[in-house]
Amino acid sequence: MAAGRTGWPERTASKAIEKYNQLIEQSAGDVTMGKNLSAKGLAAIGLCLMKQGKLAESQDYFKKSIEMAPQDENLRYNVAEIYFSNQQIDDAIRYFELASQIKPDWPDPYYRVALAYLNKGDNAKAAENLEKFIKLEPETERTAQAKAILEAIKK
Protein backbone atom coordinates (compact mmCIF):
# COMPACT_ATOMS: atom_id res chain seq x y z
CA MET A 1 0.00 0.00 0.00
CA ALA A 2 1.56 3.30 -1.08
CA ALA A 3 1.63 6.04 1.51
CA GLY A 4 2.13 9.80 1.38
CA ARG A 5 4.95 11.48 3.28
CA THR A 6 2.96 11.41 6.48
CA GLY A 7 2.17 7.72 6.23
CA TRP A 8 -1.50 8.13 5.39
CA PRO A 9 -2.38 5.35 2.92
CA GLU A 10 -3.15 6.56 -0.61
CA ARG A 11 -6.21 4.30 -0.77
CA THR A 12 -7.70 5.78 2.41
CA ALA A 13 -7.13 9.32 1.15
CA SER A 14 -8.56 8.55 -2.29
CA LYS A 15 -11.69 7.02 -0.77
CA ALA A 16 -12.19 9.97 1.58
CA ILE A 17 -11.68 12.49 -1.22
CA GLU A 18 -14.17 10.57 -3.38
CA LYS A 19 -16.78 10.73 -0.58
CA TYR A 20 -16.22 14.45 -0.02
CA ASN A 21 -16.56 15.12 -3.74
CA GLN A 22 -19.89 13.24 -3.68
CA LEU A 23 -21.00 15.44 -0.76
CA ILE A 24 -20.07 18.55 -2.73
CA GLU A 25 -21.98 17.36 -5.80
CA GLN A 26 -25.06 16.45 -3.75
CA SER A 27 -25.09 19.70 -1.82
CA ALA A 28 -24.79 21.87 -4.93
CA GLY A 29 -28.56 21.80 -5.48
CA ASP A 30 -29.45 22.77 -1.91
CA VAL A 31 -29.99 26.53 -1.83
CA THR A 32 -29.94 26.77 1.97
CA MET A 33 -27.05 24.52 2.96
CA GLY A 34 -25.32 23.90 -0.36
CA LYS A 35 -22.51 26.42 -0.14
CA ASN A 36 -21.82 25.68 3.50
CA LEU A 37 -21.61 21.91 2.97
CA SER A 38 -19.56 22.35 -0.17
CA ALA A 39 -17.15 24.65 1.65
CA LYS A 40 -16.73 22.11 4.45
CA GLY A 41 -16.25 19.32 1.90
CA LEU A 42 -13.51 21.30 0.16
CA ALA A 43 -11.78 21.92 3.50
CA ALA A 44 -12.00 18.21 4.31
CA ILE A 45 -10.38 17.36 0.97
CA GLY A 46 -7.67 19.88 1.82
CA LEU A 47 -7.07 18.05 5.09
CA CYS A 48 -6.82 14.69 3.29
CA LEU A 49 -4.28 16.13 0.88
CA MET A 50 -2.31 17.68 3.73
CA LYS A 51 -2.16 14.31 5.48
CA GLN A 52 -0.66 12.93 2.29
CA GLY A 53 2.02 15.60 2.35
CA LYS A 54 0.53 17.48 -0.62
CA LEU A 55 0.69 20.91 1.00
CA ALA A 56 0.34 23.12 -2.09
CA GLU A 57 -2.65 21.15 -3.33
CA SER A 58 -4.26 21.16 0.12
CA GLN A 59 -3.88 24.94 0.38
CA ASP A 60 -5.75 25.33 -2.91
CA TYR A 61 -8.68 23.43 -1.44
CA PHE A 62 -8.63 25.48 1.76
CA LYS A 63 -8.67 28.69 -0.31
CA LYS A 64 -11.59 27.41 -2.43
CA SER A 65 -13.53 26.47 0.70
CA ILE A 66 -13.10 29.92 2.19
CA GLU A 67 -13.97 31.65 -1.08
CA MET A 68 -17.21 29.66 -1.09
CA ALA A 69 -18.12 30.71 2.48
CA PRO A 70 -16.16 33.91 3.16
CA GLN A 71 -18.11 34.93 6.27
CA ASP A 72 -17.90 31.55 8.00
CA GLU A 73 -15.64 32.21 10.98
CA ASN A 74 -15.78 28.54 12.03
CA LEU A 75 -14.38 27.43 8.69
CA ARG A 76 -11.48 29.87 8.96
CA TYR A 77 -10.88 28.77 12.55
CA ASN A 78 -10.89 25.09 11.56
CA VAL A 79 -8.49 25.73 8.68
CA ALA A 80 -6.24 27.55 11.16
CA GLU A 81 -6.36 24.56 13.50
CA ILE A 82 -5.37 22.25 10.65
CA TYR A 83 -2.41 24.46 9.78
CA PHE A 84 -1.44 24.78 13.45
CA SER A 85 -1.50 21.03 14.02
CA ASN A 86 0.69 20.58 10.94
CA GLN A 87 3.23 23.17 12.12
CA GLN A 88 2.28 25.70 9.42
CA ILE A 89 2.32 28.47 12.01
CA ASP A 90 2.23 31.52 9.72
CA ASP A 91 -0.80 30.16 7.85
CA ALA A 92 -2.47 29.28 11.16
CA ILE A 93 -1.95 32.81 12.43
CA ARG A 94 -3.44 34.29 9.27
CA TYR A 95 -6.61 32.19 9.50
CA PHE A 96 -7.06 32.61 13.28
CA GLU A 97 -6.85 36.37 12.75
CA LEU A 98 -9.35 36.23 9.89
CA ALA A 99 -11.77 34.29 12.12
CA SER A 100 -11.45 36.95 14.82
CA GLN A 101 -12.06 39.71 12.26
CA ILE A 102 -15.32 38.08 11.20
CA LYS A 103 -16.46 37.53 14.78
CA PRO A 104 -14.46 39.88 17.06
CA ASP A 105 -16.35 38.87 20.22
CA TRP A 106 -15.39 35.17 19.89
CA PRO A 107 -12.58 34.42 22.38
CA ASP A 108 -11.28 31.14 20.89
CA PRO A 109 -9.30 32.56 17.94
CA TYR A 110 -7.50 35.02 20.22
CA TYR A 111 -6.38 32.23 22.54
CA ARG A 112 -5.21 29.97 19.73
CA VAL A 113 -3.42 32.73 17.80
CA ALA A 114 -1.63 33.67 21.03
CA LEU A 115 -0.32 30.11 21.24
CA ALA A 116 0.74 30.30 17.60
CA TYR A 117 2.64 33.53 18.26
CA LEU A 118 4.31 31.87 21.26
CA ASN A 119 5.46 29.10 18.89
CA LYS A 120 7.08 31.78 16.75
CA GLY A 121 8.67 33.47 19.75
CA ASP A 122 6.64 36.67 19.30
CA ASN A 123 5.78 37.30 22.94
CA ALA A 124 4.41 40.81 22.30
CA LYS A 125 1.77 39.56 19.84
CA ALA A 126 1.03 36.58 22.09
CA ALA A 127 0.46 38.89 25.07
CA GLU A 128 -1.75 41.23 23.03
CA ASN A 129 -4.01 38.34 22.00
CA LEU A 130 -4.07 36.79 25.47
CA GLU A 131 -5.27 40.12 26.86
CA LYS A 132 -8.08 40.24 24.28
CA PHE A 133 -9.00 36.66 25.14
CA ILE A 134 -9.11 37.41 28.89
CA LYS A 135 -11.43 40.39 28.31
CA LEU A 136 -13.83 38.22 26.29
CA GLU A 137 -13.68 35.16 28.56
CA PRO A 138 -12.95 36.50 32.05
CA GLU A 139 -13.71 33.56 34.37
CA THR A 140 -12.92 30.09 33.02
CA GLU A 141 -10.22 27.48 33.39
CA ARG A 142 -8.73 28.63 30.09
CA THR A 143 -8.62 32.17 31.46
CA ALA A 144 -6.50 30.98 34.37
CA GLN A 145 -4.14 29.32 31.88
CA ALA A 146 -4.04 32.46 29.75
CA LYS A 147 -3.26 34.61 32.79
CA ALA A 148 -0.44 32.25 33.81
CA ILE A 149 1.04 32.39 30.30
CA LEU A 150 0.70 36.17 30.24
CA GLU A 151 2.42 36.48 33.61
CA ALA A 152 5.30 34.26 32.41
CA ILE A 153 5.68 36.33 29.22
CA LYS A 154 5.86 39.60 31.11
CA LYS A 155 8.61 38.42 33.50
Secondary structure, DSSP 8 states (H G I E B T S, - for coil): --B-TT--BHHHHHHHHHHHHHHHHHHTT-TTTHHHHHHHHHHHHHHHHHHTT-HHHHHHHHHHHHHHSTT-HHHHHHHHHHHHHTT-HHHHHHHHHHHHHHSTT-HHHHHHHHHHHHHHT-HHHHHHHHHHHHHHS-SSHHHHHHHHHHHHHH-
